[in-house]
């Protein structure tokens, strides 16, 4: 088992309507589910794909998958059948567990027995990469997070398929014996606030755009829950959002955090009690984590660093340097041990918390008939983190078809805000696309 | 002719053929959509307006944006 569940009558999981599972009930549900999973082939090293949309059922199954010793592969089923099936083909799980039941799958693979979680995330190029995270690394990260973040009654509004919500919120709360308020199915900030008030939420973690709108709703007069803290991660926390959150929740502590899926995910954190917070610091390294800057790039070392990428030794050796250092691809600097992040150093940007590989988007566009070539640039965007502008060598008549194809192939955050057809893309003498020139054109447009 | 509002919405979710049909927006997509509409149409969404009545379908979002732009 990845985390220890207490045997008590304290509430573990609470739904928006107040329905709850105590730790004892959760333990019994997990036992039952683990027996079913084992009888269907779940075993140490085997992968189980999980496509539950109900957050409570998702967590029961996830804990049961770990109880059976198997590896969890969370599927974002909302993204549609196409992306989920592509992940299943690549990961080769033994089982698919979803609301319909269990489906045994052909040709299952076996991973190293220390592996607990397989999460797909976008790299700078090619399709999403499967990040292999170990049981020991996840546990180390959970314990490091609990050294600074209390886990009393935690409101979870993000999807549990994100490492931020799954590890950084749900598992930390359960490991500490706290109560996880599962609000992921409430999409509107006012209803999230009403549920937090009703259920007495004491902590909230989310991404900046979500925190911003929740804080704004409070400033506009909607009742605020008695939060002890709000925590941000997934994108940089700007001063305007900090000011808004302070106005809405004047007595709550505010945390900024930095991390990445490849580090299980949390790397650094800082509260507004620290003077460096006001200067925009991303955090101080968590217990057991070392940080170093190589050139301008942030490197991370510690027990929670990933085992490697699935079936991609080249990408793994590029990301994991000798000595156990993980390259983050983020650019930043250290000031007396405190981390400041400047942004992405390569072709990966964050759109509202989602990592988007610019080349992945361009590759998807090239698959559309009539598109000779494509290039995607990102412009900074206060609200979303980045705004994607695509240039395609294609007649304007294919744009409708191209948009349709992108909707099928890419998550919403990865779809360009604008697609500009051009006769030919500007090129460098080497023949490579001149990204700088395109970025200038995008800025002018 | 596709409306500008639809152009913004389809960055975040599938746009159904029928503008009255319910949109399948998750919470994160909803907040992104609200901020993208603010930027595109230069108005401020009242966070308390974020509900099913205003954001449940394409037709409702179009009506909401039109109201906000009239001020």
Interface residues (C-beta under 8 A of the other chain):
Chain A: X78 X157 X158 X159 X184 X186 X187 X188 X189 X190 X191 X192 X207 X209 X210 X212 X213 X214 X216 X217 X219 X220 X221 X222 X351 X352 X353 X381 X382 X383 X384 X403 X407 X412 X413 X415 X416 X417
Chain B: X10 X11 X12 X13 X14 X24 X25 X26 X27 X28 X29 X30 X31 X32 X34 X35 X36 X38 X39 X46 X47 X48 X50 X51 X52 X55
